[in-house]
Amino acid sequence: MHSDASVYDRVMSEIYDMVIVGAGLSGIGAACRYVTEFPGGKLAVLEARDAIGGTWDLFRYPGIRSDSDMLTLGYDFRPWPGTDTLASGPAIRDYVRDTAAEYGIDERVQFHSRVDRIDFDSARDIWTLMISDARNGSTRRIQTRFILSCAGYYRYDKGHDPHFEGREDFTGPIIHPQLWPEDLDYAGKRVAVIGSGATAVTLLPELAKTAAHVVQVQRTPSYVASIPSEDRVLKVTSKLMSPDRSYRLNRWKNIKMSAFQYQSAQKRPEKVKKFLRKQIVKALGRDYPVDVHFNPPYNPWDQRLCAVPDGDFFDAISSGKASMVTGHIERFEADGIRMKDGSFVEADIIITATGLEIKFGGGADIHVDGERIEIGDTVGYKGLMFSGVPNLVSVFGYTNASWTLRADLMSRYAVRMLRYMSDNRLTRAVPIAPDGMARERWLDFDAGYLARAEDQMPKQGDRMPWRNIQNYKHDQRILIEDPVPGEGLHFSAASAPAKLAEAAE
């Protein structure tokens, strides 16, 4: 006959301590943080696709690269190799996979595992995850004490592809960058790229290398700024000091510079506008219609600013290999795009770089004690947990800086919370929002892809810790420096008898 303690230990050994959803940049980073703190912990990483890498494995369009500097997009605990400011998609994918292999995470990833539903049982403080095989639809269940969702914020199976009148009349291929075909031949072809975000400004100079001509067709302009392709300070310091010290010094420098640039844009938008315009005029010449194509109806950083290395985007336009059209599309025709002003854009290929389709937190249905939780009805706690949802942290990076900066702080906080709970024999952590607290939208950021999915996202409150502040220094304090227990976060311990009774059945 087993003692209560031995039965309890046996039952709990069949349950994962942590399940991380997603094996992209955030998920692999989170897994590394977890195994470093809990080398003997029972961990599973669930990945719906067949490879590690997330965004950087999915997107394969020409020229794909980061839109944040690699010293902050890379991991704090594993320095990015090299001095390039923005890196190619394949290089980032290799970096993520190498990190996973170095920390033994690759052996813990369960591929083709799509999380469809999660159910929390308050009697046991355990999550049950319903998982379907992405290849054949078969289902299985696993259980865990804690979930860290690093599934991103958009659908992997399709991008945002708005309807264009006459689409069926166009005789050439229509491609969304998220589903780029490997065999697409655009050499010597006329290519129209619809869009004005990071994907469009990345594609234009790359396609222009071999295409007959590339036209970027945009309804609304974006702010575009040239940055050096290599970090010049890093190149110098890497020769004068140890690699680790050089990396940390320059990473700190980039964090500070990014925060300064964003805050400057918020405090003195007109001054920043003038600076950006001056740089574009310098690149394209005084005769170029800068105020037509680079004059957004919003302030800098109200939406994400597009960074281009060494002005390659402007060089493609200056060379005559590429051009821009700003206005509303009337319809597609057999050999191009008719604009509402009557002008016509000739094209053999149309690329719809029209953005992402939001799927917050991977889209899994969430239930607590049988009751479905609508995330849009919850309030976010410190930007990473949801009111009324226990033992779950959801990673959502910065909109105004590198995604990884915040993702890593959130993962570290989750690990800190698990350590606190383990040390104090606690089994549940749940945020409970104050009654009657005013609610606001989750992000003070006007990007179209976020506006389209506002109802899917949690709300933020009118006071801390219910505010979702996009500020690294602030997050570093509340997630890393402050004690884990705090106002609004409630801890408790499930009773061992409930678990033992189940074990005895």
C-alpha positions as CSV (number, residue, x, y, z in Angstrom):
1,M,0.0,0.0,0.0
2,H,1.4,3.4,-1.0
3,S,1.5,6.3,1.3
4,D,-0.4,9.5,0.4
5,A,2.8,11.2,-0.4
6,S,4.0,8.5,-2.9
7,V,0.7,8.4,-4.7
8,Y,0.6,12.2,-4.9
9,D,4.1,12.2,-6.4
10,R,3.2,9.5,-8.9
11,V,0.1,11.3,-10.1
12,M,1.9,14.6,-10.5
13,S,4.8,12.9,-12.4
14,E,2.4,12.2,-15.2
15,I,1.6,15.8,-15.7
16,Y,3.9,18.4,-17.4
17,D,5.2,21.2,-15.2
18,M,5.1,23.6,-18.2
19,V,3.8,23.5,-21.7
20,I,5.0,26.1,-24.1
21,V,2.9,26.6,-27.2
22,G,4.9,27.6,-30.3
23,A,8.5,26.9,-31.3
24,G,9.4,30.2,-32.9
25,L,11.7,32.9,-31.6
26,S,9.7,33.5,-28.5
27,G,8.9,29.9,-27.7
28,I,12.4,28.7,-28.0
29,G,13.7,31.6,-25.9
30,A,11.1,30.8,-23.2
31,A,12.0,27.1,-23.2
32,C,15.7,28.0,-22.7
33,R,14.8,30.2,-19.7
34,Y,12.7,27.4,-18.2
35,V,15.3,24.6,-18.5
36,T,18.0,26.9,-17.2
37,E,16.0,27.5,-14.0
38,F,14.3,24.0,-13.8
39,P,16.8,21.6,-15.4
40,G,14.8,18.6,-14.1
41,G,11.4,20.1,-15.0
42,K,8.9,18.2,-17.2
43,L,8.6,20.5,-20.3
44,A,6.8,20.1,-23.6
45,V,7.0,22.5,-26.5
46,L,4.0,22.2,-28.9
47,E,4.5,23.3,-32.5
48,A,1.7,23.1,-35.1
49,R,4.1,23.1,-38.0
50,D,6.9,20.7,-38.9
51,A,9.8,22.9,-38.1
52,I,11.4,25.2,-35.5
53,G,11.5,28.9,-36.4
54,G,8.0,30.3,-36.3
55,T,7.7,33.4,-38.5
56,W,11.3,33.0,-39.7
57,D,10.6,29.5,-41.1
58,L,7.1,30.3,-42.4
59,F,7.9,33.4,-44.5
60,R,10.0,32.6,-47.6
61,Y,9.5,35.7,-49.8
62,P,12.5,37.2,-51.5
63,G,14.6,39.4,-49.3
64,I,12.8,38.7,-46.0
65,R,14.6,40.2,-43.1
66,S,14.1,41.6,-39.6
67,D,12.6,45.0,-39.1
68,S,14.3,45.3,-35.7
69,D,18.0,45.4,-34.9
70,M,19.5,42.0,-34.2
71,L,21.1,42.9,-30.9
72,T,17.6,43.4,-29.4
73,L,15.8,40.9,-31.6
74,G,18.3,38.2,-30.6
75,Y,18.4,36.6,-27.2
76,D,19.9,38.3,-24.2
77,F,21.5,35.0,-23.1
78,R,22.9,34.0,-26.5
79,P,24.4,36.9,-28.4
80,W,23.6,37.3,-32.1
81,P,26.7,36.5,-34.1
82,G,27.9,39.2,-36.5
83,T,27.6,43.0,-36.8
84,D,24.7,43.2,-39.3
85,T,21.9,45.5,-38.1
86,L,19.0,43.7,-39.9
87,A,19.4,40.0,-40.6
88,S,17.9,37.8,-43.3
89,G,15.0,35.4,-42.5
90,P,17.1,32.3,-43.1
91,A,19.9,33.6,-40.8
92,I,17.4,34.2,-38.0
93,R,15.8,30.8,-38.5
94,D,19.2,29.1,-38.2
95,Y,20.0,31.2,-35.1
96,V,16.7,30.0,-33.4
97,R,17.4,26.4,-34.4
98,D,21.0,26.5,-33.2
99,T,19.8,27.9,-29.9
100,A,17.2,25.1,-29.5
101,A,19.9,22.5,-30.2
102,E,22.4,24.1,-27.8
103,Y,19.9,24.0,-24.9
104,G,18.4,20.6,-25.8
105,I,15.0,22.2,-26.6
106,D,14.8,20.6,-30.1
107,E,14.4,17.2,-28.4
108,R,11.3,18.5,-26.4
109,V,9.4,19.9,-29.4
110,Q,6.3,18.0,-30.4
111,F,5.7,18.8,-34.1
112,H,2.3,18.9,-36.0
113,S,0.7,19.6,-32.6
114,R,-2.1,22.2,-32.9
115,V,-3.7,23.3,-29.7
116,D,-7.5,23.5,-30.3
117,R,-8.8,23.8,-26.8
118,I,-7.5,24.1,-23.2
119,D,-9.5,23.4,-20.1
120,F,-8.6,24.4,-16.5
121,D,-9.8,22.2,-13.6
122,S,-9.9,24.3,-10.4
123,A,-10.3,21.2,-8.3
124,R,-6.8,20.0,-9.4
125,D,-5.3,23.2,-10.7
126,I,-4.4,21.4,-13.9
127,W,-4.8,22.3,-17.6
128,T,-5.9,19.7,-20.1
129,L,-4.9,20.5,-23.7
130,M,-6.8,19.1,-26.6
131,I,-4.3,18.7,-29.5
132,S,-5.0,17.8,-33.1
133,D,-2.4,16.5,-35.5
134,A,-2.0,19.0,-38.3
135,R,-1.3,16.2,-40.8
136,N,-4.3,13.9,-40.3
137,G,-6.6,15.5,-37.7
138,S,-6.2,12.8,-35.1
139,T,-6.6,14.1,-31.5
140,R,-4.9,13.5,-28.2
141,R,-4.8,15.1,-24.7
142,I,-2.0,16.2,-22.4
143,Q,-2.0,17.8,-19.0
144,T,0.1,20.5,-17.5
145,R,0.3,22.7,-14.4
146,F,1.2,25.8,-16.4
147,I,0.9,27.1,-20.0
148,L,3.1,29.7,-21.6
149,S,1.6,30.7,-24.9
150,C,4.2,31.8,-27.5
151,A,1.9,31.1,-30.5
152,G,2.1,34.6,-31.8
153,Y,-0.7,36.8,-32.9
154,Y,-1.5,35.9,-36.5
155,R,-2.8,33.0,-38.6
156,Y,-0.1,30.9,-40.2
157,D,-2.4,29.4,-42.8
158,K,-3.4,32.6,-44.5
159,G,-2.7,36.3,-44.6
160,H,-5.0,39.3,-44.8
161,D,-6.1,39.3,-48.4
162,P,-8.9,41.9,-49.0
163,H,-11.2,41.6,-52.0
164,F,-10.3,43.5,-55.1
165,E,-12.9,44.0,-57.8
166,G,-12.0,42.2,-61.0
167,R,-9.5,39.9,-59.3
168,E,-10.6,37.0,-61.5
169,D,-9.9,39.1,-64.7
170,F,-6.2,39.4,-64.0
171,T,-4.3,36.9,-66.2
172,G,-1.1,36.6,-64.2
173,P,-0.4,35.1,-60.7
174,I,-1.6,36.9,-57.6
175,I,0.6,36.1,-54.6
176,H,0.4,36.8,-50.9
177,P,3.9,37.0,-49.4
178,Q,2.9,34.7,-46.6
179,L,2.4,31.9,-49.1
180,W,5.2,32.6,-51.5
181,P,5.6,29.8,-54.1
182,E,9.2,28.6,-54.5
183,D,8.9,28.4,-58.3
184,L,7.7,31.9,-58.9
185,D,9.7,33.4,-61.7
186,Y,9.6,37.2,-61.7
187,A,12.8,37.9,-63.7
188,G,12.0,40.3,-66.6
189,K,8.4,40.7,-65.4
190,R,6.4,43.7,-64.4
191,V,5.5,43.4,-60.8
192,A,3.0,45.4,-58.7
193,V,3.3,45.1,-54.9
194,I,0.2,46.3,-53.1
195,G,1.0,47.5,-49.6
196,S,3.0,50.0,-47.7
197,G,4.4,48.1,-44.7
198,A,7.6,46.3,-43.9
199,T,6.9,43.5,-46.3
200,A,6.3,45.8,-49.2
201,V,9.4,47.9,-48.6
202,T,11.5,44.8,-48.2
203,L,10.2,43.2,-51.4
204,L,10.5,46.2,-53.7
205,P,14.4,46.5,-53.7
206,E,14.8,42.7,-53.8
207,L,12.4,42.1,-56.7
208,A,13.8,45.1,-58.6
209,K,17.2,43.3,-58.9
210,T,15.8,41.1,-61.7
211,A,12.3,42.2,-62.5
212,A,11.6,44.4,-65.5
213,H,10.0,47.0,-63.2
214,V,8.4,47.0,-59.7
215,V,5.6,49.3,-58.7
216,Q,4.6,49.7,-55.1
217,V,0.9,50.5,-55.0
218,Q,-0.2,52.0,-51.7
219,R,-3.4,53.4,-50.4
220,T,-1.8,55.1,-47.4
221,P,1.9,56.1,-47.1
222,S,4.2,54.9,-44.3
223,Y,7.2,56.4,-42.7
224,V,10.3,54.9,-44.1
225,A,13.8,55.5,-42.7
226,S,17.3,54.3,-43.8
227,I,19.6,52.8,-41.2
228,P,23.1,51.4,-41.6
229,S,23.2,47.8,-42.6
230,E,26.1,47.2,-40.1
231,D,26.3,48.4,-36.5
232,R,29.5,50.5,-36.7
233,V,29.9,51.0,-33.0
234,L,29.6,47.2,-32.5
235,K,32.3,46.7,-35.1
236,V,34.7,48.9,-33.1
237,T,33.9,47.6,-29.6
238,S,34.1,44.0,-30.8
239,K,37.8,44.6,-31.5
240,L,38.5,46.4,-28.2
241,M,36.7,44.3,-25.6
242,S,35.5,40.7,-25.0
243,P,32.6,39.6,-27.2
244,D,30.2,39.3,-24.2
245,R,31.0,42.8,-22.9
246,S,30.8,44.3,-26.4
247,Y,27.4,42.6,-27.0
248,R,25.9,43.8,-23.7
249,L,27.2,47.3,-24.2
250,N,25.7,47.6,-27.6
251,R,22.5,45.9,-26.8
252,W,22.0,48.4,-24.0
253,K,22.9,51.2,-26.5
254,N,20.2,50.0,-28.9
255,I,17.6,49.6,-26.3
256,K,18.2,53.2,-25.2
257,M,18.3,54.5,-28.7
258,S,15.0,52.8,-29.6
259,A,13.3,54.2,-26.6
260,F,14.6,57.7,-27.2
261,Q,13.5,57.6,-30.9
262,Y,10.0,56.5,-29.9
263,Q,9.7,59.0,-27.1
264,S,10.9,61.8,-29.3
265,A,8.3,60.9,-31.9
266,Q,5.6,61.0,-29.2
267,K,6.7,64.3,-27.7
268,R,7.8,66.2,-30.8
269,P,6.1,64.5,-33.8
270,E,6.4,67.5,-36.1
271,K,10.2,67.7,-35.6
272,V,10.5,63.9,-36.3
273,K,8.4,64.3,-39.4
274,K,10.6,67.0,-40.8
275,F,13.7,64.9,-40.0
276,L,12.4,61.9,-41.8
277,R,11.2,64.0,-44.8
278,K,14.6,65.6,-45.1
279,Q,16.3,62.2,-45.2
280,I,14.0,61.0,-48.0
281,V,14.5,64.2,-50.0
282,K,18.2,63.7,-49.7
283,A,17.9,60.1,-51.0
284,L,15.4,60.8,-53.8
285,G,16.0,64.4,-54.8
286,R,14.0,67.6,-54.5
287,D,12.0,66.9,-57.6
288,Y,10.6,63.7,-56.3
289,P,7.0,63.9,-55.0
290,V,7.9,63.1,-51.4
291,D,4.7,64.7,-50.0
292,V,2.6,62.4,-52.1
293,H,4.3,59.0,-51.4
294,F,5.8,59.6,-47.9
295,N,3.4,61.8,-46.0
296,P,1.3,59.5,-43.8
297,P,-1.9,61.0,-42.2
298,Y,-0.6,60.0,-38.8
299,N,2.4,60.8,-36.6
300,P,5.6,58.8,-36.6
301,W,5.3,55.6,-34.6
302,D,1.5,55.8,-34.3
303,Q,2.1,52.9,-36.6
304,R,5.4,51.0,-37.0
305,L,8.1,52.8,-38.9
306,C,9.7,50.9,-41.8
307,A,13.5,50.6,-41.6
308,V,15.5,49.9,-44.7
309,P,19.2,49.0,-44.6
310,D,21.5,51.5,-46.4
311,G,18.6,53.0,-48.2
312,D,18.2,50.0,-50.6
313,F,14.5,50.9,-51.0
314,F,15.3,54.5,-52.1
315,D,18.2,53.3,-54.3
316,A,15.8,51.0,-56.2
317,I,13.5,54.0,-56.9
318,S,16.3,56.3,-57.8
319,S,17.7,53.8,-60.3
320,G,14.4,53.7,-62.2
321,K,14.0,50.0,-61.5
322,A,11.1,50.7,-59.2
323,S,8.4,53.4,-58.7
324,M,5.5,54.2,-56.4
325,V,1.8,54.9,-56.9
326,T,-0.3,56.3,-54.1
327,G,-4.1,56.1,-54.3
328,H,-7.2,53.9,-54.2
329,I,-7.5,50.8,-56.4
330,E,-10.6,50.7,-58.7
331,R,-10.2,47.2,-59.9
332,F,-7.9,44.6,-61.4
333,E,-7.9,44.2,-65.1
334,A,-6.4,41.6,-67.4
335,D,-2.9,43.1,-67.5
336,G,-2.7,45.3,-64.4
337,I,-4.4,47.5,-61.9
338,R,-6.8,50.4,-62.6
339,M,-6.6,53.2,-60.0
340,K,-9.7,55.3,-59.1
341,D,-8.0,58.4,-60.6
342,G,-8.0,56.6,-64.0
343,S,-4.3,55.8,-64.1
344,F,-3.2,52.3,-64.9
345,V,-0.4,50.2,-63.4
346,E,0.8,47.5,-65.8
347,A,1.7,44.2,-64.2
348,D,2.4,40.6,-65.1
349,I,2.4,39.6,-61.4
350,I,0.6,41.1,-58.5
351,I,1.9,40.8,-54.9
352,T,-0.7,41.5,-52.2
353,A,1.5,42.6,-49.3
354,T,-1.7,43.5,-47.4
355,G,-0.9,42.3,-44.0
356,L,-1.7,39.6,-41.4
357,E,-4.9,37.9,-40.3
358,I,-4.9,38.2,-36.5
359,K,-5.4,35.1,-34.4
360,F,-4.6,36.1,-30.8
361,G,-2.8,33.6,-28.7
362,G,-3.0,30.9,-31.4
363,G,-6.8,30.8,-31.4
364,A,-7.3,28.0,-29.0
365,D,-10.7,27.9,-27.1
366,I,-10.2,28.6,-23.4
367,H,-12.4,27.1,-20.7
368,V,-12.2,27.3,-16.9
369,D,-14.2,24.8,-15.1
370,G,-16.3,24.2,-18.2
371,E,-17.1,27.9,-18.8
372,R,-15.8,29.3,-22.1
373,I,-13.6,32.4,-21.7
374,E,-13.7,35.1,-24.3
375,I,-10.3,36.8,-24.1
376,G,-11.9,40.0,-25.5
377,D,-13.9,40.2,-22.2
378,T,-10.9,39.9,-19.9
379,V,-8.5,42.5,-18.6
380,G,-4.8,42.0,-19.1
381,Y,-2.6,41.8,-16.0
382,K,0.9,43.3,-16.5
383,G,0.4,42.8,-20.2
384,L,0.8,39.0,-20.0
385,M,-2.1,37.3,-18.0
386,F,-5.8,37.5,-18.3
387,S,-8.3,38.2,-15.5
388,G,-10.0,35.0,-14.3
389,V,-7.6,32.7,-16.2
390,P,-5.2,30.8,-13.9
391,N,-1.7,29.5,-14.6
392,L,-1.4,31.0,-18.1
393,V,1.0,33.6,-19.5
394,S,0.6,34.8,-23.0
395,V,3.6,36.5,-24.7
396,F,3.0,39.6,-26.8
397,G,6.0,41.7,-27.7
398,Y,6.5,45.3,-28.3
399,T,4.8,47.3,-31.1
400,N,7.3,50.1,-30.8
401,A,10.5,48.1,-30.3
402,S,12.0,44.6,-30.8
403,W,9.4,41.9,-30.1
404,T,12.0,39.7,-28.3
405,L,12.8,42.4,-25.7
406,R,9.4,42.1,-24.2
407,A,8.9,38.4,-25.0
408,D,12.0,37.6,-22.9
409,L,10.9,39.7,-20.0
410,M,7.5,37.9,-20.0
411,S,9.2,34.4,-20.2
412,R,11.5,35.3,-17.3
413,Y,8.5,36.5,-15.3
414,A,6.7,33.2,-15.9
415,V,9.7,31.3,-14.7
416,R,10.0,33.5,-11.7
417,M,6.3,32.9,-10.9
418,L,6.8,29.1,-11.2
419,R,9.8,29.3,-8.9
420,Y,7.8,31.2,-6.3
421,M,4.9,28.8,-6.6
422,S,7.2,25.8,-6.3
423,D,9.1,27.2,-3.3
424,N,5.8,27.9,-1.5
425,R,3.9,24.8,-2.6
426,L,1.3,26.8,-4.4
427,T,-0.6,25.5,-7.4
428,R,-2.6,28.4,-8.8
429,A,-1.9,32.0,-9.8
430,V,-4.9,33.9,-11.1
431,P,-5.4,37.7,-11.8
432,I,-8.6,39.1,-10.4
433,A,-9.6,42.5,-11.8
434,P,-11.3,45.1,-9.5
435,D,-15.0,45.4,-10.0
436,G,-16.1,48.4,-12.0
437,M,-12.7,49.3,-13.3
438,A,-12.8,51.4,-16.5
439,R,-11.6,49.5,-19.6
440,E,-9.7,50.7,-22.6
441,R,-8.4,49.0,-25.8
442,W,-5.4,46.7,-25.4
443,L,-2.9,48.7,-27.5
444,D,-2.6,52.4,-28.1
445,F,-1.4,51.6,-31.7
446,D,-3.3,52.3,-34.9
447,A,-2.0,49.5,-37.2
448,G,-4.8,48.2,-39.4
449,Y,-4.2,44.5,-38.6
450,L,-4.7,45.2,-34.9
451,A,-7.8,47.4,-35.4
452,R,-9.4,44.5,-37.4
453,A,-9.0,42.2,-34.4
454,E,-9.7,44.5,-31.5
455,D,-12.6,42.4,-30.3
456,Q,-10.3,39.4,-29.9
457,M,-7.9,41.1,-27.6
458,P,-8.1,41.7,-23.9
459,K,-8.7,45.1,-22.5
460,Q,-6.5,47.2,-20.3
461,G,-7.6,48.9,-17.1
462,D,-7.2,52.5,-15.8
463,R,-4.5,51.7,-13.3
464,M,-1.5,49.4,-12.7
465,P,-1.0,46.5,-12.8
466,W,-3.8,46.4,-15.4
467,R,-2.2,48.8,-17.8
468,N,-0.4,47.5,-21.0
469,I,2.5,50.0,-21.2
470,Q,4.8,49.5,-24.1
471,N,8.0,50.5,-22.3
472,Y,11.1,48.3,-21.7
473,K,12.3,50.1,-18.5
474,H,8.8,49.9,-17.0
475,D,8.4,46.2,-17.9
476,Q,11.9,45.4,-16.6
477,R,10.8,46.8,-13.2
478,I,7.4,45.2,-12.9
479,L,8.4,41.8,-14.4
480,I,11.9,41.3,-13.2
481,E,12.7,43.6,-10.2
482,D,9.3,43.7,-8.3
483,P,8.3,40.7,-6.2
484,V,6.2,38.2,-7.9
485,P,3.2,38.5,-5.4
486,G,1.4,41.8,-6.0
487,E,-1.9,43.5,-6.0
488,G,-4.4,41.7,-8.3
489,L,-2.6,38.4,-8.5
490,H,-4.0,35.7,-6.2
491,F,-2.2,32.5,-5.3
492,S,-3.6,29.3,-3.7
493,A,-2.9,25.6,-3.3
494,A,-5.1,22.8,-4.4
495,S,-5.7,20.1,-1.7
496,A,-3.7,16.9,-2.1
497,P,-6.8,14.8,-1.1
498,A,-8.5,15.8,-4.3
499,K,-5.6,14.5,-6.4
500,L,-5.2,11.4,-4.3
501,A,-8.9,10.5,-4.6
502,E,-8.6,10.6,-8.4
503,A,-5.5,8.5,-8.3
504,A,-7.2,5.9,-6.3
505,E,-10.1,5.5,-8.7
